[in-house]
C-alpha cells in the first residue's frame, strides 16, 4: 500500500507560479513511477507530468504544459513536486498525485488550484 498526500494548491493570479507537493509513504520503492494528473470541472482526469523509473530520474510532461511544468522527486523527503509557472485560467483544476507500478496504482485526495485575477 502507498499513501499519498498532496498540498500546495490555492488561488493564484494569471502568470503566477505554484509548487505542489505530494508526500508518499508506505511501499513507495515498489512503485515504478509517480505522476501528476489534473481534473477540471466536467472534464476527465488528464496526465500533467511525472517522474519515471526506480530512481525517479526521468522527468516527463504533457505537450500542453511542456516548458511551464516540471516534476521532481526528493528521495530524502519521499516527496514528488510539481512546479508550475506562467499559470493561466486553463490550469484551474484539482491536481492529483499518482503512484504506479505494473500491478498497482494509488491516488491521493487532490489539491485545488485556481488561477484567476
ZALO-885141 format. One record per atom (N, C-alpha, C, O): residue in three letters; x, y, z. Coordinates in Angstrom, 2 decimals, decimal comma, always signed. Layout:
# residues N
+------+---------+---------+---------+
: code :       x :       y :       z :
+------+---------+---------+---------+
:  Ala :       X :       Y :       Z :
...
+------+---------+---------+---------+
//
This chain:
# residues 117
+------+---------+---------+---------+
: code :       x :       y :       z :
+------+---------+---------+---------+
:  Unk :   +0,83 :   -1,20 :   +0,00 :
:  Unk :   +0,00 :   +0,00 :   +0,00 :
:  Unk :   +0,86 :   +1,25 :   +0,00 :
:  Unk :   +1,95 :   +1,28 :   +0,57 :
:  Unk :   +0,36 :   +2,27 :   -0,65 :
:  Unk :   +1,03 :   +3,57 :   -0,70 :
:  Unk :   +0,01 :   +4,63 :   -0,34 :
:  Unk :   -1,12 :   +4,62 :   -0,82 :
:  Unk :   +0,43 :   +5,54 :   +0,51 :
:  Unk :   -0,42 :   +6,67 :   +0,87 :
:  Unk :   +0,19 :   +7,94 :   +0,28 :
:  Unk :   +1,40 :   +8,17 :   +0,35 :
:  Unk :   -0,68 :   +8,77 :   -0,29 :
:  Unk :   -0,24 :   +9,99 :   -0,95 :
:  Unk :   -1,03 :  +11,17 :   -0,41 :
:  Unk :   -2,26 :  +11,12 :   -0,32 :
:  Unk :   -0,33 :  +12,22 :   -0,04 :
:  Unk :   -0,99 :  +13,42 :   +0,48 :
:  Unk :   -0,46 :  +14,63 :   -0,28 :
:  Unk :   +0,71 :  +14,99 :   -0,19 :
:  Unk :   -1,36 :  +15,25 :   -1,03 :
:  Unk :   -0,99 :  +16,44 :   -1,81 :
:  Unk :   -1,22 :  +17,71 :   -0,99 :
:  Unk :   -2,05 :  +17,74 :   -0,08 :
:  Unk :   -0,46 :  +18,74 :   -1,32 :
:  Unk :   -0,63 :  +20,06 :   -0,71 :
:  Unk :   -0,05 :  +21,10 :   -1,63 :
:  Unk :   +0,60 :  +20,78 :   -2,62 :
:  Unk :   -0,30 :  +22,37 :   -1,30 :
:  Unk :   +0,30 :  +23,46 :   -2,06 :
:  Unk :   -0,64 :  +24,16 :   -3,01 :
:  Unk :   -0,27 :  +25,16 :   -3,62 :
:  Unk :   -1,85 :  +23,66 :   -3,16 :
:  Unk :   -2,80 :  +24,31 :   -4,04 :
:  Unk :   -3,31 :  +25,61 :   -3,44 :
:  Unk :   -3,04 :  +25,93 :   -2,29 :
:  Unk :   -4,07 :  +26,35 :   -4,25 :
:  Unk :   -4,62 :  +27,60 :   -3,78 :
:  Unk :   -5,02 :  +28,48 :   -4,94 :
:  Unk :   -5,12 :  +28,04 :   -6,08 :
:  Unk :   -5,26 :  +29,74 :   -4,62 :
:  Unk :   -5,64 :  +30,74 :   -5,62 :
:  Unk :   -4,39 :  +31,51 :   -6,05 :
:  Unk :   -3,63 :  +32,00 :   -5,22 :
:  Unk :   -4,18 :  +31,60 :   -7,34 :
:  Unk :   -3,02 :  +32,30 :   -7,88 :
:  Unk :   -3,46 :  +33,13 :   -9,08 :
:  Unk :   -4,37 :  +32,75 :   -9,81 :
:  Unk :   -2,81 :  +34,25 :   -9,27 :
:  Unk :   -3,15 :  +35,12 :  -10,38 :
:  Unk :   -2,53 :  +34,60 :  -11,68 :
:  Unk :   -1,52 :  +33,89 :  -11,64 :
:  Unk :   -3,11 :  +34,93 :  -12,82 :
:  Unk :   -2,51 :  +34,54 :  -14,10 :
:  Unk :   -1,07 :  +35,03 :  -14,19 :
:  Unk :   -0,75 :  +36,15 :  -13,79 :
:  Unk :   -0,21 :  +34,18 :  -14,72 :
:  Unk :   +1,20 :  +34,49 :  -14,80 :
:  Unk :   +1,98 :  +34,07 :  -13,58 :
:  Unk :   +3,21 :  +34,15 :  -13,57 :
:  Unk :   +1,30 :  +33,63 :  -12,55 :
:  Unk :   +1,95 :  +33,27 :  -11,30 :
:  Unk :   +2,58 :  +31,89 :  -11,32 :
:  Unk :   +2,49 :  +31,15 :  -12,30 :
:  Unk :   +3,22 :  +31,57 :  -10,21 :
:  Unk :   +3,93 :  +30,31 :  -10,05 :
:  Unk :   +3,41 :  +29,59 :   -8,81 :
:  Unk :   +3,07 :  +30,21 :   -7,80 :
:  Unk :   +3,36 :  +28,26 :   -8,90 :
:  Unk :   +2,89 :  +27,46 :   -7,78 :
:  Unk :   +3,68 :  +26,16 :   -7,74 :
:  Unk :   +4,01 :  +25,60 :   -8,79 :
:  Unk :   +3,99 :  +25,70 :   -6,54 :
:  Unk :   +4,63 :  +24,39 :   -6,40 :
:  Unk :   +3,76 :  +23,49 :   -5,53 :
:  Unk :   +3,48 :  +23,79 :   -4,37 :
:  Unk :   +3,34 :  +22,39 :   -6,13 :
:  Unk :   +2,57 :  +21,39 :   -5,41 :
:  Unk :   +3,50 :  +20,32 :   -4,85 :
:  Unk :   +4,54 :  +20,00 :   -5,43 :
:  Unk :   +3,09 :  +19,76 :   -3,71 :
:  Unk :   +3,86 :  +18,69 :   -3,09 :
:  Unk :   +2,98 :  +17,46 :   -2,90 :
:  Unk :   +1,78 :  +17,57 :   -2,67 :
:  Unk :   +3,60 :  +16,31 :   -3,00 :
:  Unk :   +2,91 :  +15,05 :   -2,73 :
:  Unk :   +3,83 :  +14,19 :   -1,88 :
:  Unk :   +4,83 :  +13,67 :   -2,36 :
:  Unk :   +3,47 :  +14,04 :   -0,62 :
:  Unk :   +4,26 :  +13,22 :   +0,29 :
:  Unk :   +3,78 :  +11,78 :   +0,19 :
:  Unk :   +2,60 :  +11,49 :   +0,39 :
:  Unk :   +4,72 :  +10,89 :   -0,11 :
:  Unk :   +4,39 :   +9,47 :   -0,27 :
:  Unk :   +4,92 :   +8,67 :   +0,91 :
:  Unk :   +6,02 :   +8,92 :   +1,40 :
:  Unk :   +4,14 :   +7,71 :   +1,36 :
:  Unk :   +4,56 :   +6,82 :   +2,43 :
:  Unk :   +4,07 :   +5,42 :   +2,13 :
:  Unk :   +3,19 :   +5,22 :   +1,29 :
:  Unk :   +4,64 :   +4,46 :   +2,82 :
:  Unk :   +4,29 :   +3,06 :   +2,56 :
:  Unk :   +5,30 :   +2,44 :   +1,62 :
:  Unk :   +6,50 :   +2,73 :   +1,71 :
:  Unk :   +4,85 :   +1,61 :   +0,73 :
:  Unk :   +5,73 :   +0,84 :   -0,17 :
:  Unk :   +6,09 :   +1,64 :   -1,42 :
:  Unk :   +5,88 :   +1,18 :   -2,54 :
:  Unk :   +6,63 :   +2,83 :   -1,21 :
:  Unk :   +6,87 :   +3,71 :   -2,36 :
:  Unk :   +7,98 :   +3,19 :   -3,26 :
:  Unk :   +7,99 :   +3,48 :   -4,46 :
:  Unk :   +8,91 :   +2,43 :   -2,72 :
:  Unk :  +10,01 :   +1,95 :   -3,54 :
:  Unk :   +9,63 :   +0,74 :   -4,36 :
:  Unk :  +10,44 :   +0,24 :   -5,15 :
:  Unk :   +8,40 :   +0,25 :   -4,19 :
:  Unk :   +7,85 :   -0,76 :   -5,09 :
:  Unk :   +7,21 :   -0,13 :   -6,32 :
:  Unk :   +6,85 :   -0,82 :   -7,27 :
:  Unk :   +7,07 :   +1,20 :   -6,29 :
:  Unk :   +6,44 :   +1,90 :   -7,40 :
:  Unk :   +7,47 :   +2,23 :   -8,48 :
:  Unk :   +8,62 :   +2,55 :   -8,17 :
:  Unk :   +7,05 :   +2,17 :   -9,74 :
:  Unk :   +7,94 :   +2,47 :  -10,85 :
:  Unk :   +7,94 :   +3,95 :  -11,20 :
:  Unk :   +8,95 :   +4,48 :  -11,67 :
:  Unk :   +6,82 :   +4,59 :  -10,98 :
:  Unk :   +6,70 :   +5,98 :  -11,43 :
:  Unk :   +5,75 :   +6,73 :  -10,51 :
:  Unk :   +4,91 :   +6,14 :   -9,83 :
:  Unk :   +5,90 :   +8,05 :  -10,51 :
:  Unk :   +4,97 :   +8,91 :   -9,79 :
:  Unk :   +4,56 :  +10,03 :  -10,72 :
:  Unk :   +5,40 :  +10,70 :  -11,33 :
:  Unk :   +3,26 :  +10,23 :  -10,81 :
:  Unk :   +2,71 :  +11,16 :  -11,79 :
:  Unk :   +1,82 :  +12,21 :  -11,14 :
:  Unk :   +1,33 :  +12,03 :  -10,02 :
:  Unk :   +1,64 :  +13,30 :  -11,86 :
:  Unk :   +0,63 :  +14,30 :  -11,52 :
:  Unk :   -0,43 :  +14,30 :  -12,62 :
:  Unk :   -0,12 :  +14,31 :  -13,81 :
:  Unk :   -1,68 :  +14,29 :  -12,18 :
:  Unk :   -2,82 :  +14,43 :  -13,08 :
:  Unk :   -3,64 :  +15,63 :  -12,61 :
:  Unk :   -3,47 :  +16,11 :  -11,49 :
:  Unk :   -4,53 :  +16,10 :  -13,47 :
:  Unk :   -5,44 :  +17,14 :  -13,07 :
:  Unk :   -6,82 :  +16,88 :  -13,67 :
:  Unk :   -6,97 :  +16,24 :  -14,71 :
:  Unk :   -7,82 :  +17,40 :  -12,97 :
:  Unk :   -9,20 :  +17,23 :  -13,43 :
:  Unk :   -9,94 :  +18,54 :  -13,25 :
:  Unk :  -10,16 :  +19,00 :  -12,13 :
:  Unk :  -10,31 :  +19,13 :  -14,37 :
:  Unk :  -11,10 :  +20,35 :  -14,37 :
:  Unk :  -12,58 :  +19,98 :  -14,31 :
:  Unk :  -12,95 :  +18,86 :  -14,68 :
:  Unk :  -13,43 :  +20,90 :  -13,87 :
:  Unk :  -14,87 :  +20,60 :  -13,78 :
:  Unk :  -15,43 :  +20,13 :  -15,12 :
:  Unk :  -15,23 :  +20,77 :  -16,15 :
:  Unk :  -16,13 :  +19,02 :  -15,09 :
:  Unk :  -16,76 :  +18,50 :  -16,29 :
:  Unk :  -15,83 :  +17,80 :  -17,26 :
:  Unk :  -16,24 :  +17,40 :  -18,34 :
:  Unk :  -14,57 :  +17,65 :  -16,86 :
:  Unk :  -13,60 :  +17,00 :  -17,75 :
:  Unk :  -13,01 :  +15,75 :  -17,10 :
:  Unk :  -13,11 :  +15,56 :  -15,89 :
:  Unk :  -12,41 :  +14,92 :  -17,93 :
:  Unk :  -11,77 :  +13,72 :  -17,42 :
:  Unk :  -10,41 :  +14,07 :  -16,81 :
:  Unk :   -9,81 :  +15,09 :  -17,13 :
:  Unk :   -9,97 :  +13,21 :  -15,93 :
:  Unk :   -8,65 :  +13,37 :  -15,33 :
:  Unk :   -7,60 :  +13,19 :  -16,42 :
:  Unk :   -7,67 :  +12,26 :  -17,23 :
:  Unk :   -6,61 :  +14,09 :  -16,44 :
:  Unk :   -5,62 :  +14,10 :  -17,52 :
:  Unk :   -4,21 :  +14,16 :  -16,96 :
:  Unk :   -3,96 :  +14,79 :  -15,93 :
:  Unk :   -3,31 :  +13,50 :  -17,63 :
:  Unk :   -1,91 :  +13,48 :  -17,24 :
:  Unk :   -1,29 :  +14,87 :  -17,41 :
:  Unk :   -1,56 :  +15,57 :  -18,38 :
:  Unk :   -0,45 :  +15,25 :  -16,43 :
:  Unk :   +0,25 :  +16,53 :  -16,50 :
:  Unk :   +1,76 :  +16,32 :  -16,62 :
:  Unk :   +2,38 :  +16,75 :  -17,59 :
:  Unk :   +2,33 :  +15,64 :  -15,64 :
:  Unk :   +3,79 :  +15,45 :  -15,62 :
:  Unk :   +4,10 :  +14,34 :  -14,62 :
:  Unk :   +3,24 :  +13,91 :  -13,86 :
:  Unk :   +5,35 :  +13,90 :  -14,63 :
:  Unk :   +5,73 :  +12,87 :  -13,68 :
:  Unk :   +7,20 :  +12,55 :  -13,73 :
:  Unk :   +7,95 :  +13,09 :  -14,54 :
:  Unk :   +7,60 :  +11,65 :  -12,83 :
:  Unk :   +8,97 :  +11,15 :  -12,78 :
:  Unk :   +8,89 :   +9,64 :  -12,91 :
:  Unk :   +8,05 :   +8,99 :  -12,29 :
:  Unk :   +9,78 :   +9,10 :  -13,70 :
:  Unk :   +9,67 :   +7,70 :  -14,10 :
:  Unk :  +10,93 :   +6,95 :  -13,74 :
:  Unk :  +12,02 :   +7,52 :  -13,76 :
:  Unk :  +10,79 :   +5,69 :  -13,40 :
:  Unk :  +11,95 :   +4,88 :  -13,10 :
:  Unk :  +12,18 :   +4,77 :  -11,61 :
:  Unk :  +11,70 :   +5,60 :  -10,83 :
:  Unk :  +12,92 :   +3,74 :  -11,22 :
:  Unk :  +13,14 :   +3,48 :   -9,80 :
:  Unk :  +13,85 :   +4,63 :   -9,11 :
:  Unk :  +13,63 :   +4,89 :   -7,93 :
:  Unk :  +14,72 :   +5,33 :   -9,84 :
:  Unk :  +15,40 :   +6,47 :   -9,24 :
:  Unk :  +14,64 :   +7,77 :   -9,45 :
:  Unk :  +15,06 :   +8,84 :   -9,00 :
:  Unk :  +13,51 :   +7,69 :  -10,14 :
:  Unk :  +12,67 :   +8,87 :  -10,41 :
:  Unk :  +13,46 :   +9,95 :  -11,16 :
:  Unk :  +13,19 :  +11,14 :  -11,00 :
:  Unk :  +14,42 :   +9,53 :  -11,96 :
:  Unk :  +15,29 :  +10,50 :  -12,62 :
:  Unk :  +14,79 :  +10,93 :  -13,99 :
:  Unk :  +15,25 :  +11,93 :  -14,53 :
:  Unk :  +13,85 :  +10,19 :  -14,55 :
:  Unk :  +13,34 :  +10,54 :  -15,88 :
:  Unk :  +12,08 :  +11,37 :  -15,72 :
:  Unk :  +11,05 :  +10,88 :  -15,26 :
:  Unk :  +12,18 :  +12,62 :  -16,12 :
:  Unk :  +11,07 :  +13,55 :  -15,98 :
:  Unk :  +10,33 :  +13,63 :  -17,31 :
:  Unk :  +10,95 :  +13,66 :  -18,37 :
:  Unk :   +9,02 :  +13,66 :  -17,25 :
:  Unk :   +8,25 :  +13,79 :  -18,46 :
:  Unk :   +7,05 :  +14,68 :  -18,18 :
:  Unk :   +6,61 :  +14,81 :  -17,04 :
:  Unk :   +6,51 :  +15,28 :  -19,24 :
:  Unk :   +5,36 :  +16,15 :  -19,10 :
:  Unk :   +4,54 :  +16,14 :  -20,37 :
:  Unk :   +5,04 :  +15,84 :  -21,46 :
:  Unk :   +3,27 :  +16,47 :  -20,22 :
:  Unk :   +2,38 :  +16,53 :  -21,37 :
:  Unk :   +2,78 :  +17,70 :  -22,28 :
:  Unk :   +3,26 :  +18,73 :  -21,80 :
:  Unk :   +2,58 :  +17,54 :  -23,56 :
:  Unk :   +2,96 :  +18,59 :  -24,52 :
:  Unk :   +2,27 :  +19,91 :  -24,23 :
:  Unk :   +2,83 :  +20,98 :  -24,48 :
:  Unk :   +1,05 :  +19,84 :  -23,69 :
:  Unk :   +0,29 :  +21,07 :  -23,48 :
:  Unk :   +0,89 :  +21,94 :  -22,38 :
:  Unk :   +0,59 :  +23,13 :  -22,32 :
:  Unk :   +1,71 :  +21,38 :  -21,51 :
:  Unk :   +2,31 :  +22,15 :  -20,42 :
:  Unk :   +3,83 :  +22,17 :  -20,49 :
:  Unk :   +4,49 :  +22,72 :  -19,61 :
:  Unk :   +4,37 :  +21,56 :  -21,52 :
:  Unk :   +5,83 :  +21,48 :  -21,62 :
:  Unk :   +6,44 :  +22,87 :  -21,62 :
:  Unk :   +5,95 :  +23,78 :  -22,30 :
:  Unk :   +7,50 :  +23,02 :  -20,86 :
:  Unk :   +8,16 :  +24,32 :  -20,75 :
:  Unk :   +7,65 :  +25,14 :  -19,59 :
:  Unk :   +8,30 :  +26,10 :  -19,19 :
:  Unk :   +6,48 :  +24,79 :  -19,05 :
:  Unk :   +5,91 :  +25,53 :  -17,93 :
:  Unk :   +5,83 :  +24,68 :  -16,66 :
:  Unk :   +5,69 :  +25,21 :  -15,56 :
:  Unk :   +5,91 :  +23,39 :  -16,82 :
:  Unk :   +5,67 :  +22,48 :  -15,70 :
:  Unk :   +6,84 :  +21,51 :  -15,56 :
:  Unk :   +7,32 :  +20,96 :  -16,55 :
:  Unk :   +7,27 :  +21,30 :  -14,34 :
:  Unk :   +8,36 :  +20,37 :  -14,07 :
:  Unk :   +8,03 :  +19,53 :  -12,85 :
:  Unk :   +7,67 :  +20,05 :  -11,80 :
:  Unk :   +8,16 :  +18,22 :  -13,00 :
:  Unk :   +8,01 :  +17,31 :  -11,86 :
:  Unk :   +9,39 :  +16,91 :  -11,37 :
:  Unk :  +10,33 :  +16,77 :  -12,15 :
:  Unk :   +9,50 :  +16,73 :  -10,07 :
:  Unk :  +10,79 :  +16,33 :   -9,50 :
:  Unk :  +10,55 :  +15,50 :   -8,24 :
:  Unk :   +9,47 :  +15,54 :   -7,64 :
:  Unk :  +11,58 :  +14,77 :   -7,86 :
:  Unk :  +11,47 :  +13,83 :   -6,73 :
:  Unk :  +12,58 :  +14,08 :   -5,74 :
:  Unk :  +13,74 :  +14,22 :   -6,12 :
:  Unk :  +12,20 :  +14,15 :   -4,46 :
:  Unk :  +13,18 :  +14,28 :   -3,39 :
:  Unk :  +13,15 :  +12,99 :   -2,58 :
:  Unk :  +12,24 :  +12,79 :   -1,77 :
:  Unk :  +14,11 :  +12,11 :   -2,78 :
:  Unk :  +14,08 :  +10,82 :   -2,08 :
:  Unk :  +14,21 :  +10,95 :   -0,57 :
:  Unk :  +13,67 :  +10,13 :   +0,17 :
:  Unk :  +14,92 :  +11,97 :   -0,11 :
:  Unk :  +15,10 :  +12,15 :   +1,33 :
:  Unk :  +13,78 :  +12,46 :   +2,02 :
:  Unk :  +13,57 :  +12,10 :   +3,18 :
:  Unk :  +12,90 :  +13,12 :   +1,31 :
:  Unk :  +11,61 :  +13,51 :   +1,87 :
:  Unk :  +10,47 :  +12,62 :   +1,38 :
:  Unk :   +9,34 :  +12,74 :   +1,85 :
:  Unk :  +10,77 :  +11,74 :   +0,44 :
:  Unk :   +9,71 :  +10,90 :   -0,11 :
:  Unk :   +8,61 :  +11,72 :   -0,74 :
:  Unk :   +7,42 :  +11,41 :   -0,61 :
:  Unk :   +9,01 :  +12,78 :   -1,42 :
:  Unk :   +8,05 :  +13,76 :   -1,93 :
:  Unk :   +8,29 :  +14,01 :   -3,41 :
:  Unk :   +9,42 :  +14,17 :   -3,86 :
:  Unk :   +7,20 :  +14,04 :   -4,16 :
:  Unk :   +7,26 :  +14,45 :   -5,55 :
:  Unk :   +6,62 :  +15,83 :   -5,66 :
:  Unk :   +5,58 :  +16,09 :   -5,07 :
:  Unk :   +7,28 :  +16,70 :   -6,41 :
:  Unk :   +6,83 :  +18,08 :   -6,56 :
:  Unk :   +6,34 :  +18,32 :   -7,98 :
:  Unk :   +6,71 :  +17,62 :   -8,92 :
:  Unk :   +5,49 :  +19,34 :   -8,11 :
:  Unk :   +5,07 :  +19,82 :   -9,41 :
:  Unk :   +5,21 :  +21,33 :   -9,39 :
:  Unk :   +4,44 :  +22,04 :   -8,74 :
:  Unk :   +6,20 :  +21,82 :  -10,11 :
:  Unk :   +6,42 :  +23,25 :  -10,21 :
:  Unk :   +5,74 :  +23,75 :  -11,47 :
:  Unk :   +6,01 :  +23,26 :  -12,57 :
:  Unk :   +4,85 :  +24,71 :  -11,32 :
:  Unk :   +4,09 :  +25,25 :  -12,45 :
:  Unk :   +4,34 :  +26,74 :  -12,54 :
:  Unk :   +4,17 :  +27,46 :  -11,56 :
:  Unk :   +4,73 :  +27,21 :  -13,70 :
:  Unk :   +4,99 :  +28,62 :  -13,93 :
:  Unk :   +4,05 :  +29,16 :  -15,01 :
:  Unk :   +3,41 :  +28,40 :  -15,73 :
:  Unk :   +3,99 :  +30,50 :  -15,08 :
:  Unk :   +3,17 :  +31,17 :  -16,10 :
:  Unk :   +1,76 :  +30,57 :  -16,15 :
:  Unk :   +1,25 :  +30,23 :  -17,22 :
:  Unk :   +1,16 :  +30,45 :  -14,97 :
:  Unk :   -0,16 :  +29,83 :  -14,89 :
:  Unk :   -1,22 :  +30,66 :  -15,58 :
:  Unk :   -1,15 :  +31,89 :  -15,61 :
:  Unk :   -2,21 :  +29,99 :  -16,15 :
:  Unk :   -3,33 :  +30,65 :  -16,79 :
:  Unk :   -4,62 :  +29,97 :  -16,35 :
:  Unk :   -4,59 :  +28,88 :  -15,79 :
:  Unk :   -5,77 :  +30,62 :  -16,59 :
:  Unk :   -7,04 :  +30,06 :  -16,10 :
:  Unk :   -7,32 :  +28,63 :  -16,56 :
:  Unk :   -8,03 :  +27,89 :  -15,88 :
:  Unk :   -6,75 :  +28,24 :  -17,69 :
:  Unk :   -6,95 :  +26,87 :  -18,18 :
:  Unk :   -6,27 :  +25,84 :  -17,28 :
:  Unk :   -6,55 :  +24,64 :  -17,39 :
:  Unk :   -5,40 :  +26,30 :  -16,40 :
:  Unk :   -4,72 :  +25,38 :  -15,47 :
:  Unk :   -5,56 :  +25,13 :  -14,21 :
:  Unk :   -5,17 :  +24,33 :  -13,35 :
:  Unk :   -6,70 :  +25,80 :  -14,10 :
:  Unk :   -7,57 :  +25,59 :  -12,95 :
:  Unk :   -8,12 :  +24,17 :  -12,94 :
:  Unk :   -8,75 :  +23,72 :  -13,89 :
:  Unk :   -7,87 :  +23,47 :  -11,83 :
:  Unk :   -8,28 :  +22,07 :  -11,73 :
:  Unk :   -7,93 :  +21,55 :  -10,34 :
:  Unk :   -7,24 :  +22,21 :   -9,57 :
:  Unk :   -8,41 :  +20,35 :  -10,05 :
:  Unk :   -7,91 :  +19,61 :   -8,90 :
:  Unk :   -6,74 :  +18,77 :   -9,38 :
:  Unk :   -6,85 :  +18,04 :  -10,37 :
:  Unk :   -5,62 :  +18,88 :   -8,69 :
:  Unk :   -4,41 :  +18,16 :   -9,07 :
:  Unk :   -4,22 :  +16,95 :   -8,15 :
:  Unk :   -4,28 :  +17,06 :   -6,93 :
:  Unk :   -3,99 :  +15,81 :   -8,80 :
:  Unk :   -3,86 :  +14,55 :   -8,08 :
:  Unk :   -2,48 :  +13,94 :   -8,28 :
:  Unk :   -1,88 :  +14,04 :   -9,36 :
:  Unk :   -1,99 :  +13,32 :   -7,23 :
:  Unk :   -0,74 :  +12,58 :   -7,29 :
:  Unk :   -1,07 :  +11,10 :   -7,49 :
:  Unk :   -2,03 :  +10,59 :   -6,92 :
:  Unk :   -0,26 :  +10,43 :   -8,29 :
:  Unk :   -0,48 :   +9,02 :   -8,60 :
:  Unk :   +0,83 :   +8,26 :   -8,51 :
:  Unk :   +1,82 :   +8,66 :   -9,12 :
:  Unk :   +0,84 :   +7,17 :   -7,77 :
:  Unk :   +1,99 :   +6,29 :   -7,70 :
:  Unk :   +1,62 :   +4,98 :   -8,38 :
:  Unk :   +0,55 :   +4,43 :   -8,14 :
:  Unk :   +2,51 :   +4,50 :   -9,25 :
:  Unk :   +2,12 :   +3,38 :  -10,11 :
:  Unk :   +3,24 :   +2,35 :  -10,25 :
:  Unk :   +4,41 :   +2,69 :  -10,37 :
:  Unk :   +2,84 :   +1,09 :  -10,24 :
:  Unk :   +3,73 :   +0,01 :  -10,62 :
:  Unk :   +3,05 :   -0,77 :  -11,74 :
:  Unk :   +2,02 :   -0,33 :  -12,26 :
:  Unk :   +3,59 :   -1,88 :  -12,12 :
:  Unk :   +2,97 :   -2,67 :  -13,18 :
:  Unk :   +1,67 :   -3,30 :  -12,73 :
:  Unk :   +0,84 :   -3,69 :  -13,55 :
:  Unk :   +1,49 :   -3,41 :  -11,41 :
:  Unk :   +0,30 :   -4,10 :  -10,90 :
:  Unk :   -0,60 :   -3,22 :  -10,05 :
:  Unk :   -1,75 :   -3,58 :   -9,81 :
:  Unk :   -0,11 :   -2,09 :   -9,58 :
:  Unk :   -0,89 :   -1,27 :   -8,66 :
:  Unk :   -0,88 :   +0,20 :   -9,07 :
:  Unk :   +0,01 :   +0,67 :   -9,76 :
:  Unk :   -1,91 :   +0,90 :   -8,61 :
:  Unk :   -2,00 :   +2,33 :   -8,84 :
:  Unk :   -2,69 :   +2,96 :   -7,64 :
:  Unk :   -3,77 :   +2,52 :   -7,23 :
:  Unk :   -2,06 :   +3,99 :   -7,06 :
:  Unk :   -2,59 :   +4,64 :   -5,88 :
:  Unk :   -2,76 :   +6,13 :   -6,16 :
:  Unk :   -1,97 :   +6,74 :   -6,88 :
:  Unk :   -3,80 :   +6,69 :   -5,57 :
:  Unk :   -4,12 :   +8,10 :   -5,78 :
:  Unk :   -4,22 :   +8,84 :   -4,45 :
:  Unk :   -4,61 :   +8,27 :   -3,43 :
:  Unk :   -3,86 :  +10,11 :   -4,50 :
:  Unk :   -4,11 :  +10,98 :   -3,37 :
:  Unk :   -5,49 :  +11,59 :   -3,49 :
:  Unk :   -6,24 :  +11,30 :   -4,42 :
:  Unk :   -5,82 :  +12,45 :   -2,53 :
:  Unk :   -7,14 :  +13,07 :   -2,50 :
:  Unk :   -7,23 :  +14,31 :   -3,37 :
:  Unk :   -8,33 :  +14,77 :   -3,68 :
:  Unk :   -6,09 :  +14,85 :   -3,77 :
:  Unk :   -6,10 :  +16,01 :   -4,66 :
:  Unk :   -5,96 :  +17,33 :   -3,92 :
:  Unk :   -6,26 :  +17,44 :   -2,73 :
:  Unk :   -5,52 :  +18,33 :   -4,67 :
:  Unk :   -5,41 :  +19,69 :   -4,14 :
:  Unk :   -5,90 :  +20,65 :   -5,22 :
:  Unk :   -5,52 :  +20,52 :   -6,38 :
:  Unk :   -6,72 :  +21,60 :   -4,81 :
:  Unk :   -7,35 :  +22,51 :   -5,77 :
:  Unk :   -6,40 :  +23,64 :   -6,14 :
:  Unk :   -5,79 :  +24,26 :   -5,28 :
:  Unk :   -6,30 :  +23,88 :   -7,45 :
:  Unk :   -5,55 :  +25,03 :   -7,97 :
:  Unk :   -6,53 :  +25,89 :   -8,76 :
:  Unk :   -7,20 :  +25,40 :   -9,67 :
:  Unk :   -6,62 :  +27,15 :   -8,41 :
:  Unk :   -7,50 :  +28,08 :   -9,10 :
:  Unk :   -6,67 :  +29,26 :   -9,59 :
:  Unk :   -6,00 :  +29,93 :   -8,81 :
:  Unk :   -6,72 :  +29,50 :  -10,89 :
:  Unk :   -5,99 :  +30,62 :  -11,49 :
:  Unk :   -7,01 :  +31,66 :  -11,92 :
:  Unk :   -7,82 :  +31,44 :  -12,83 :
:  Unk :   -6,96 :  +32,79 :  -11,26 :
:  Unk :   -7,96 :  +33,83 :  -11,53 :
:  Unk :   -7,43 :  +35,17 :  -11,07 :
:  Unk :   -6,67 :  +35,27 :  -10,11 :
:  Unk :   -7,85 :  +36,20 :  -11,78 :
:  Unk :   -7,48 :  +37,55 :  -11,37 :
:  Unk :   -8,54 :  +38,14 :  -10,45 :
:  Unk :   -8,41 :  +39,28 :  -10,00 :
+------+---------+---------+---------+
//
